[in-house]
Amino acid sequence: SFLLTHVLLSILPLLVFASFVIGTLLLALVAALSFSLFWIGVALLILIPTLCVTVSLGVVVWVWAAGTWVVTRFVWVVIAGGEKEEEVDVDGVGGVNGDVKWSSATKEVGVGNGQ
């Protein structure tokens, strides 16, 4: 009977306190969510126009670079005599196995190639 009396007299304050805690937590969560969503919206009002401007500038720069490349290639073909593709030696100084390629000009001048 002693424990039953304490439980009956304590249950109402405990339930009121628990409802206060739950209400406070819900209010804090709703306030934090509302605050966050508001400032995220404000940030998006700045971010979206900025992204539109930067994407537009990126497209303009890319089109400018591609157009410059096309015009430069066209001018180079006109100046070079109409040949679009030339065979270019891309091996550099060394060959496939690292052998030195001696041109006929260096042989005529007298630069030896070790032979």
NUZA-407143 format. One record per residue: x, y, z of N, C-alpha, C in turn. Coordinates in steps of 0.05 Angstrom, whole numbers, plus 5000, padded with zeros to 4 digits. Each point is the difference from the previous one (the first is absolute). Layout:
// NUZA-407143
X,Y,Z,X,Y,Z,X,Y,Z $
...
This chain:
// NUZA-407143
5016,4976,5000,4984,5024,5000,5017,5025,5000 $
5024,4999,5013,5018,5023,5000,5010,5006,4972 $
5008,4980,4985,5010,5004,4973,4978,5009,4982 $
4977,4989,5003,4977,5007,4983,4992,5029,5005 $
5002,5010,5024,4994,5028,5006,5020,5018,4987 $
5026,4993,5002,5021,5016,4987,4997,5001,4970 $
4994,4977,4987,4997,4999,4971,4976,5017,4992 $
4978,4997,5014,4976,5016,4993,5004,5030,5003 $
5015,5008,5021,5004,5028,5004,5023,5011,4982 $
5018,4983,4990,5022,5010,4984,4995,4998,4970 $
4981,4984,4992,4996,4995,4971,4991,5026,4986 $
4984,5016,5011,4991,5024,4987,5023,5020,4995 $
5016,5007,5021,5023,5018,4994,5020,4988,4980 $
5004,4973,5001,5019,4988,4981,4989,5001,4971 $
4974,4996,4997,4988,5002,4973,5000,5029,4990 $
4995,5019,5017,5002,5029,4993,5028,5007,4992 $
5020,4991,5015,5028,5005,4994,5008,4987,4973 $
4992,4975,4996,5006,4986,4975,4988,5015,4976 $
4975,5009,5003,4987,5014,4978,5014,5027,4995 $
5010,5013,5021,5016,5025,4997,5025,4995,4985 $
5014,4978,5007,5026,4993,4986,4995,4994,4971 $
4980,4984,4994,4993,4993,4972,4992,5025,4985 $
4983,5017,5012,4992,5024,4986,5023,5019,4995 $
5019,5002,5019,5023,5017,4996,5018,4990,4978 $
5004,4974,5000,5017,4988,4979,4987,5003,4972 $
4974,4996,4998,4986,5004,4974,5001,5029,4991 $
4996,5019,5019,5002,5028,4993,5028,5007,4991 $
5020,4990,5013,5028,5006,4992,5006,4988,4972 $
4991,4976,4995,5004,4987,4974,4986,5016,4978 $
4975,5007,5005,4985,5016,4980,5013,5027,4995 $
5009,5013,5021,5013,5026,4998,5026,4997,4985 $
5016,4980,5006,5026,4996,4987,4995,4994,4970 $
4980,4983,4994,4994,4993,4973,4991,5025,4984 $
4982,5015,5012,4990,5024,4987,5023,5020,4995 $
5017,5004,5020,5022,5019,4998,5019,4991,4978 $
5006,4974,5000,5019,4989,4979,4988,5003,4972 $
4974,4993,4997,4988,5002,4974,4998,5028,4990 $
4995,5019,5018,4999,5028,4992,5027,5009,4989 $
5022,4995,5015,5026,5009,4991,5010,4985,4976 $
4992,4975,4997,5007,4985,4976,4986,5012,4976 $
4975,5009,5003,4986,5014,4979,5013,5026,4993 $
5009,5015,5020,5014,5026,4994,5026,4994,4985 $
5015,4979,5009,5025,4994,4986,4995,4991,4971 $
4978,4985,4996,4994,4992,4972,4993,5024,4983 $
4988,5021,5011,4994,5024,4985,5025,5013,4990 $
5022,4996,5013,5026,5010,4991,5015,4980,4983 $
4998,4975,5007,5015,4979,4986,4991,4995,4971 $
4974,4999,4996,4989,4993,4974,5007,5021,4979 $
4997,5026,5005,5009,5020,4979,5030,4999,4996 $
5015,4996,5021,5029,4998,4998,5008,4977,4982 $
4987,4977,5004,5006,4977,4983,4991,5005,4971 $
4978,5014,4995,4992,5006,4973,5021,5018,4986 $
5011,5019,5015,5020,5018,4988,5025,4985,4994 $
5010,4983,5020,5025,4986,4995,4998,4979,4979 $
4977,4986,4998,4996,4980,4978,4999,5015,4973 $
4987,5023,4999,5000,5015,4975,5028,5009,4992 $
5015,5010,5019,5028,5008,4994,5016,4976,4991 $
4996,4977,5013,5015,4976,4991,4993,4992,4972 $
4975,5002,4992,4992,4993,4973,5012,5020,4980 $
4999,5026,5008,5012,5021,4982,5030,4995,4996 $
5014,4994,5022,5029,4995,4998,5005,4975,4983 $
4984,4979,5003,5004,4976,4985,4995,5005,4970 $
4978,5014,4994,4994,5006,4972,5022,5018,4988 $
5010,5019,5015,5021,5017,4991,5025,4984,4994 $
5007,4982,5018,5025,4984,4996,4996,4981,4977 $
4977,4987,4997,4996,4982,4978,4999,5015,4973 $
4988,5023,5000,4999,5017,4976,5028,5010,4992 $
5016,5007,5020,5027,5009,4995,5016,4977,4988 $
4996,4976,5011,5015,4977,4989,4992,4994,4971 $
4974,5001,4994,4990,4995,4973,5011,5021,4981 $
4998,5026,5007,5010,5021,4983,5030,4998,4996 $
5015,4994,5022,5029,4998,4998,5007,4976,4982 $
4986,4978,5002,5006,4977,4983,4994,5007,4971 $
4978,5014,4995,4994,5008,4973,5021,5018,4988 $
5008,5020,5016,5021,5019,4991,5026,4985,4995 $
5007,4981,5018,5025,4985,4997,4999,4984,4974 $
4977,4988,4994,4997,4984,4975,5003,5018,4976 $
4988,5024,5001,5002,5018,4978,5029,5009,4996 $
5014,5007,5022,5027,5009,4998,5019,4978,4992 $
4995,4976,5010,5019,4977,4995,4997,4989,4972 $
4981,5009,4985,4998,4992,4972,4978,4980,4995 $
4981,4998,5017,4977,4983,4995,5002,4972,5009 $
5022,4992,5013,5002,4973,5010,4988,4999,5027 $
4980,4983,5003,4986,4998,5026,5016,4984,5020 $
5010,4977,4991,5014,4982,5018,5028,4995,4989 $
5019,5004,5017,5028,4994,4992,5010,4977,5018 $
5018,4985,4989,5011,4979,5016,5022,5012,5018 $
4997,4997,5025,5019,5012,5019,5013,4978,5015 $
5027,5002,5003,5015,4980,5015,4998,5007,5030 $
4985,4984,5014,4996,5006,5028,5018,4984,5019 $
5019,4985,4988,5018,4985,5017,5020,5017,5015 $
5004,5024,4991,5020,5017,5013,5028,4993,4992 $
5019,5004,5018,5028,4995,4994,5005,4970,5001 $
4990,4986,5020,5005,4972,5002,4979,4984,4985 $
5009,4977,4990,4981,4983,4986,4984,4983,5019 $
4990,4978,4989,4983,4983,5016,5016,4988,5023 $
5025,4991,4994,5017,4988,5021,5019,5021,5012 $
4996,5025,4996,5017,5020,5011,5025,5006,4982 $
5000,4988,4976,5022,5005,4981,4999,5028,4990 $
5023,5012,4998,5001,5028,4990,4996,5000,4970 $
4983,5017,4990,4995,5003,4972,5018,5022,4989 $
5017,4994,4983,5018,5020,4988,4990,5007,4973 $
4995,5026,4996,4990,5009,4974,5024,5001,4980 $
4993,5003,4975,5021,5001,4979,5016,5026,5003 $
4988,5021,5011,5014,5026,5004,5022,4997,5020 $
4997,4985,5021,5021,4997,5020,5022,4983,4989 $
4993,4980,4983,5021,4983,4989,5017,5016,4980 $
4987,5018,4985,5015,5016,4980,5018,5020,5013 $
4992,5011,5023,5016,5020,5014,5024,4987,5012 $
4998,4975,5006,5023,4986,5012,4996,4993,5029 $
4976,5001,5009,4995,4991,5028,4997,4970,4998 $
5017,4987,5016,5000,4970,4999,4978,4989,5017 $
4991,4976,4992,4980,4987,5016,5012,4975,5014 $
5026,4999,5004,5012,4978,5013,5008,4978,4982 $
4999,5003,4974,5007,4979,4982,5024,5008,4983 $
